[in-house]
């Protein structure tokens, strides 16, 4: 239990922020999981369509400060590379 009013307010604020950050990160991870499942199932047309949504979820989490901008860039790069490799091995562009 905080001893000062300011500390109590900070604890309330931090709890709200933690929940919001968890929401952003959860939505991002769910989008990434769905995208990876499509690529692994060789459903590349659907994966192509899903890529912009997945990237936007990653960028949204970064813009809200839930993840670092470099983490967002790394995740975006990895999923794009994953799709490109799958397309190349399948003979598509």
Helices and strands as residue ranges (DSSP letters): H 5-40, H 44-63, H 69-90
